Amino acid sequence: MKPILRLEQVSKRFGGVVAADDVTFELMPGKVKGLIGPNGAGKSTLLNLISGIYAPDGGDIYFDERKITQTPAHKRARMGIGRTFQTPRFLQRSSIRDNFLLGTDLGDKLGYFKSYLGCRGSDFDKEFEKLLQITHLEFDWEDDINSLPFGKRKLLEIVRAMLAHPRVMLIDEPAAGLNNKEGEYVMDMIRYASREQGIGVMLIEHSMEMVMNICDDIVVLSFGKVIAKDEPKAIATNPVVIEAYLGEETDD
């Protein structure tokens, strides 16, 4: 099986700050890769580089064996790279219904015109119902998106990304601001995306419990540089990783 996403010596600087330092790794279809590290390690910067928000200063990014290093963000989204953010991003002062109709445009070249006319794809209702069952969400379609609590909007952003039928999902701190039960629903969604839909998931998350329970493998960043790549159990006992997190030396 070939990787769906591959980074080769990707670098990014902001003035004198090195946010990504020759980062190399790959993501396989149907697998969950954790991206962890101390605050300021460059994790969100990498997601911005992959999704096309930032352009790298060096190196290359490949999606399904196609070089996308210079491909604009909107084209990467249409190719199948989905994204969520630390703070949910929706159309403000719009209904939940309108947000999700527009959110399905990426999976259909005629989606914009269909949603403008109030139409939905034949599988939209079925897919949406399945995803809502996983997240245990209930609401009125016509409610303003901002009327929902923060936790529900975080969950719905993952749902919206799923409805676009991505091949890769970049998920940035989904558990931040959620209670324990909502965090479990997030894990259920990620498992469904990877195991049932075959989507490659790149996950940034500070909850080590979630990372260790759901990730197939983990990449650890420190000051923009990859300091470890391994399975969760090995990462948890890696002295270099422990030192990076705790800021103290450990005995081998």
C-alpha positions as CSV (number, residue, x, y, z in Angstrom):
1,M,0.0,0.0,0.0
2,K,1.3,3.5,-0.9
3,P,1.1,6.4,1.4
4,I,-1.7,8.9,0.8
5,L,0.4,11.8,2.1
6,R,4.2,12.2,2.2
7,L,6.4,15.0,3.4
8,E,10.0,15.2,2.3
9,Q,12.4,17.5,4.2
10,V,9.8,20.2,4.6
11,S,11.0,23.4,6.2
12,K,9.4,26.7,7.2
13,R,10.8,29.8,8.9
14,F,9.1,32.9,10.3
15,G,12.0,35.3,10.6
16,G,14.5,33.7,13.0
17,V,12.0,31.1,14.2
18,V,12.3,27.7,12.6
19,A,8.7,26.3,12.7
20,A,9.5,23.2,10.5
21,D,13.0,21.8,10.2
22,D,13.5,19.2,7.4
23,V,10.3,17.3,8.4
24,T,9.9,13.9,6.7
25,F,7.1,11.4,7.3
26,E,4.2,9.7,5.6
27,L,0.6,8.9,6.3
28,M,-1.1,5.7,5.1
29,P,-4.7,5.4,4.2
30,G,-6.9,4.2,7.0
31,K,-4.3,5.0,9.7
32,V,-4.2,7.6,12.5
33,K,-0.9,9.4,12.9
34,G,-0.5,11.5,16.0
35,L,1.5,14.8,15.8
36,I,2.6,15.8,19.3
37,G,5.1,18.1,21.0
38,P,5.5,20.9,23.4
39,N,3.7,24.2,22.8
40,G,5.4,26.1,19.9
41,A,6.9,22.8,18.5
42,G,5.4,23.6,15.0
43,K,2.5,21.2,14.9
44,S,-0.2,23.6,13.6
45,T,2.3,25.1,11.2
46,L,2.7,21.6,9.6
47,L,-1.0,21.3,9.2
48,N,-1.0,24.7,7.5
49,L,1.8,23.6,5.2
50,I,-0.1,20.4,4.3
51,S,-3.4,22.1,3.7
52,G,-1.8,24.9,1.7
53,I,-2.3,27.8,4.0
54,Y,1.4,28.3,4.2
55,A,4.0,27.6,1.5
56,P,7.2,25.8,2.6
57,D,10.6,27.4,2.3
58,G,12.1,24.0,1.4
59,G,11.1,20.4,0.7
60,D,8.1,18.9,-1.0
61,I,4.6,17.6,-0.1
62,Y,3.0,14.7,-2.0
63,F,-0.7,13.7,-2.0
64,D,-1.5,10.3,-3.6
65,E,2.0,10.4,-5.2
66,R,1.3,13.8,-6.8
67,K,3.5,16.8,-5.8
68,I,1.3,19.5,-4.3
69,T,4.0,21.7,-2.8
70,Q,2.8,24.7,-4.8
71,T,-0.9,23.7,-5.2
72,P,-3.3,26.4,-3.8
73,A,-5.3,25.5,-0.6
74,H,-8.7,25.4,-2.3
75,K,-7.4,22.9,-4.9
76,R,-6.0,20.7,-2.2
77,A,-9.3,20.7,-0.4
78,R,-11.1,19.6,-3.6
79,M,-8.4,16.9,-4.1
80,G,-9.5,15.4,-0.7
81,I,-7.6,17.1,2.1
82,G,-10.0,17.9,4.9
83,R,-9.2,20.2,7.8
84,T,-10.5,21.2,11.2
85,F,-9.1,24.0,13.4
86,Q,-8.5,24.6,17.1
87,T,-11.4,27.1,17.0
88,P,-14.3,25.9,14.8
89,R,-14.8,27.9,11.7
90,F,-18.3,28.2,10.3
91,L,-20.3,30.8,8.3
92,Q,-21.3,33.2,11.0
93,R,-24.9,34.3,11.4
94,S,-25.9,31.4,9.2
95,S,-28.1,28.3,10.0
96,I,-26.7,24.9,10.7
97,R,-28.4,23.7,7.5
98,D,-26.7,26.3,5.3
99,N,-23.3,25.6,6.8
100,F,-23.6,21.9,6.0
101,L,-25.0,22.2,2.6
102,L,-22.1,24.5,1.6
103,G,-19.7,22.1,3.4
104,T,-20.6,19.3,1.0
105,D,-19.6,21.3,-2.0
106,L,-16.1,19.9,-1.9
107,G,-17.4,16.4,-2.6
108,D,-19.4,17.5,-5.7
109,K,-18.2,19.8,-8.5
110,L,-21.8,21.0,-8.9
111,G,-22.3,21.2,-5.1
112,Y,-22.3,25.0,-4.9
113,F,-25.1,25.3,-7.4
114,K,-27.1,22.5,-5.8
115,S,-26.7,24.0,-2.3
116,Y,-27.7,27.5,-3.7
117,L,-30.9,25.9,-5.0
118,G,-31.5,24.2,-1.6
119,C,-30.7,20.7,-3.0
120,R,-28.9,17.9,-1.3
121,G,-27.0,14.9,-2.7
122,S,-28.9,11.6,-2.7
123,D,-26.8,10.2,0.1
124,F,-26.5,13.4,2.2
125,D,-29.3,12.6,4.7
126,K,-28.2,9.0,5.2
127,E,-24.5,10.0,5.7
128,F,-25.4,12.9,8.0
129,E,-27.7,10.8,10.1
130,K,-25.0,8.2,10.6
131,L,-22.5,10.8,11.7
132,L,-24.9,12.4,14.1
133,Q,-25.5,8.9,15.6
134,I,-21.8,8.7,16.3
135,T,-21.6,12.2,17.8
136,H,-24.9,11.9,19.7
137,L,-25.9,15.4,18.5
138,E,-29.5,16.7,18.3
139,F,-30.5,20.2,17.1
140,D,-32.8,22.2,14.9
141,W,-31.6,22.5,11.3
142,E,-32.6,26.2,11.2
143,D,-30.9,27.2,14.4
144,D,-28.0,29.7,14.0
145,I,-24.7,27.9,14.1
146,N,-23.5,30.2,16.9
147,S,-26.4,29.2,19.1
148,L,-24.6,25.8,19.7
149,P,-22.2,25.3,22.6
150,F,-18.5,25.2,21.8
151,G,-18.2,21.5,22.2
152,K,-21.0,20.7,19.7
153,R,-19.5,23.1,17.2
154,K,-16.1,21.2,17.6
155,L,-17.9,17.9,16.9
156,L,-19.8,19.3,14.0
157,E,-16.7,20.7,12.3
158,I,-15.4,17.1,12.1
159,V,-18.8,16.0,10.7
160,R,-18.7,18.7,8.1
161,A,-15.2,17.6,7.0
162,M,-16.4,14.0,6.8
163,L,-19.3,15.0,4.5
164,A,-16.9,16.3,1.9
165,H,-15.6,12.7,1.5
166,P,-11.9,13.5,2.2
167,R,-9.1,11.0,1.7
168,V,-7.0,12.8,4.4
169,M,-8.2,14.6,7.5
170,L,-6.1,17.1,9.4
171,I,-7.6,17.4,12.9
172,D,-6.2,20.1,15.2
173,E,-6.8,19.6,19.0
174,P,-10.4,18.2,18.7
175,A,-10.6,17.5,22.5
176,A,-9.7,21.1,23.6
177,G,-12.7,22.6,25.5
178,L,-14.7,19.3,25.4
179,N,-15.9,17.3,28.4
180,N,-15.0,13.6,28.8
181,K,-18.0,12.3,27.0
182,E,-17.6,14.6,24.0
183,G,-14.0,13.5,23.9
184,E,-15.1,9.9,23.6
185,Y,-17.4,10.9,20.7
186,V,-14.4,12.5,19.0
187,M,-12.5,9.3,19.2
188,D,-15.5,7.4,17.9
189,M,-15.6,9.7,14.9
190,I,-11.9,9.3,14.2
191,R,-12.1,5.6,14.4
192,Y,-15.1,5.6,12.0
193,A,-13.2,7.8,9.6
194,S,-10.0,5.7,9.6
195,R,-11.3,2.2,10.0
196,E,-14.7,2.3,8.2
197,Q,-14.0,5.0,5.6
198,G,-10.3,4.4,5.0
199,I,-9.4,8.0,5.6
200,G,-5.8,8.8,6.6
201,V,-6.0,11.0,9.8
202,M,-3.3,13.4,11.1
203,L,-4.2,14.3,14.7
204,I,-2.8,17.1,16.9
205,E,-3.9,16.6,20.4
206,H,-2.6,17.4,23.9
207,S,-4.6,14.7,25.6
208,M,-2.1,11.9,25.8
209,E,-4.9,9.5,26.8
210,M,-6.6,10.1,23.4
211,V,-3.4,10.0,21.5
212,M,-2.3,6.7,23.0
213,N,-5.7,5.1,22.6
214,I,-6.4,6.1,19.0
215,C,-3.1,6.6,17.1
216,D,-1.4,3.8,15.1
217,D,1.9,5.7,15.2
218,I,3.2,9.1,16.5
219,V,5.5,11.8,15.2
220,V,7.1,14.0,18.0
221,L,8.2,17.5,17.2
222,S,10.4,19.8,19.2
223,F,11.3,23.3,17.9
224,G,10.1,22.3,14.4
225,K,12.3,19.2,14.2
226,V,11.2,15.5,14.3
227,I,12.8,14.0,17.4
228,A,10.9,10.6,17.3
229,K,8.7,8.5,15.2
230,D,7.3,5.2,16.5
231,E,4.3,3.3,17.9
232,P,2.5,4.8,21.0
233,K,4.0,2.4,23.5
234,A,7.5,3.2,22.4
235,I,6.9,6.9,22.3
236,A,5.6,6.8,25.9
237,T,8.9,5.5,27.2
238,N,11.3,7.3,24.8
239,P,13.7,9.3,26.9
240,V,14.2,11.9,24.2
241,V,10.5,12.5,24.1
242,I,10.2,12.7,27.9
243,E,13.0,15.2,28.1
244,A,11.4,17.4,25.4
245,Y,8.1,17.4,27.4
246,L,9.5,17.7,30.9
247,G,12.5,19.8,30.1
248,E,14.8,17.6,32.1
249,E,17.3,14.9,31.3
250,T,16.4,11.3,31.8
251,D,18.5,8.2,32.3
252,D,18.5,5.7,29.4
